[in-house]
């Protein structure tokens, strides 16, 4: 992304994930500090929205405005005035843990899972994308996903876009009026594993390519039309388009791959940002 300045908004986080532009601020999970943070885009001031006793990842909001957040040991939590409570227990559907999440304006949430024991050196295996209804009921929405990870929803609410990290591809589904998924298609095959991502107003996807140390703007069909490159060992984790005009690309980076002890010891995660030409659209 030559000619565009990159600046650091926040430094010294453990491992930032799941960025969302919400109510005029950046909201994200600091995964291994077990917190959800709100960050003022003007001065980088950080406030704690919620805390838990396990790593946190994807976040979103129900139609009534209540925050949902993924606890990676198998729960979706809901923020009530008293604190975080269990909204959905998905341990039976995801025995190896869950990660990112997107919440539809009508209240359905889709949650990705690892599907294999990543700590034991096991080869990634297909697993289901999980749907959580507004009342907390959980079910498998789509089978055979290769580590469903970052997700987005188009502005009209009709299409779910999913990064399959182990599949090195981005996949789309049509969202039915009842929240059911159908018409699975490959949006793009990629040379590197996609992680957290967001959509823009031209129908392209900005995706974090975590092992390649870059953010890539990808069009349907797989053409990479822009990149933001970082020097290894800097890892690129997730991104979102925000700001008043949604033309600021907020990029989450770190010097680790998310190992809990190392992330907490080094505290190298940052929120970095750059201005782009095409504004964000849809969710996140």
Beta strands, then each sheet from edge to edge (+ up, - down):
strand 1: 7-13
strand 2: 16-22
strand 3: 25-30
strand 4: 35-39
strand 5: 46-51
strand 6: 56-61
strand 7: 67-71
strand 8: 75-80
strand 9: 83-89
strand 10: 98-103
strand 11: 109-113
strand 12: 127-132
strand 13: 138-145
strand 14: 148-153
strand 15: 159-164
strand 16: 169-175
strand 17: 181-189
strand 18: 194-199
strand 19: 205-209
strand 20: 214-218
strand 21: 224-229
strand 22: 235-242
strand 23: 248-254
strand 24: 269-275
sheet 1: 1+ 24- 23+ 22-
sheet 2: 2+ 3- 4+ 5-
sheet 3: 6+ 7- 8+ 9-
sheet 4: 10+ 11- 12+ 13-
sheet 5: 14+ 15- 16+ 17-
sheet 6: 18+ 19- 20+ 21-
end
